[in-house]
Amino acid sequence: MKLTYDPRYNVAYIGLKEKVEEVETIHISDQLNVDLAPDGTIFGIELLNANEQLAAMPERKLLLVNEELGKTTEVELPW
């Protein structure tokens, strides 16, 4: 999984799979698009107006939580 942010376009992208040739983009709202891989699985999630959506995280940190193991890893976001 990969989280990217492009400040030129103010878009964050959560990529769940390796890059594929074609994806089908499903427009969910003015703030969110979901890309589907050719096999119908979710390829990635695009956050539009990302700085507004990510501003809800004042600490600028991403928490990775493994519920089964009870482990949490914290990653500082660079923006």
C-alpha positions in Angstrom: 0.0 0.0 0.0 1.3 3.5 -0.8 0.0 6.9 0.2 1.0 9.8 -2.0 0.2 13.5 -2.0 0.6 15.9 -4.9 0.4 19.5 -3.6 0.2 20.9 -7.2 -3.3 19.4 -7.6 -4.1 19.0 -3.9 -4.8 15.2 -4.3 -3.9 12.3 -2.0 -3.9 8.8 -3.3 -4.0 5.5 -1.4 -2.7 2.9 -3.8 -3.6 -0.7 -2.8 -2.1 -2.6 -5.7 0.8 -2.3 -8.1 0.2 -0.1 -11.1 -2.0 -1.7 -13.8 -2.6 -0.5 -17.4 -6.2 0.5 -17.0 -8.5 1.3 -14.1 -12.2 2.3 -14.0 -12.8 5.4 -11.9 -16.0 5.5 -9.9 -16.9 9.1 -8.8 -18.2 8.8 -5.3 -18.4 12.5 -4.4 -16.7 15.8 -5.1 -14.1 14.7 -2.5 -13.6 11.0 -3.4 -12.9 8.7 -6.3 -12.4 5.0 -6.2 -10.3 3.2 -8.9 -11.2 -0.4 -9.8 -8.7 -2.8 -11.4 -9.8 -4.8 -14.4 -10.6 -7.8 -12.2 -13.1 -5.6 -10.2 -11.0 -5.2 -7.1 -10.1 -1.8 -5.6 -6.9 -0.4 -7.1 -6.8 2.9 -5.2 -8.7 5.7 -3.5 -8.3 9.3 -4.5 -8.9 12.1 -2.1 -9.7 15.4 -3.8 -9.2 18.7 -1.9 -6.9 16.5 0.2 -5.4 19.2 2.4 -9.0 20.0 3.7 -9.7 16.3 4.3 -6.3 15.6 5.9 -6.6 18.7 8.1 -8.9 16.7 10.2 -5.7 15.0 11.4 -4.1 17.9 13.3 -1.2 15.8 14.4 -0.2 15.1 10.8 0.3 11.5 11.6 -0.9 8.2 10.0 -1.6 5.3 12.4 -1.2 1.8 11.1 -3.1 -0.5 13.4 -2.9 -4.3 13.4 -6.1 -5.2 15.3 -5.2 -8.9 15.6 -1.7 -8.3 17.1 -2.7 -5.2 19.0 0.2 -3.3 17.5 0.2 0.3 16.3 2.8 2.1 14.2 2.8 5.9 13.8 4.1 7.6 10.6 4.5 11.3 10.4 3.1 12.8 7.2 5.4 15.1 5.3 2.9 17.9 4.5 
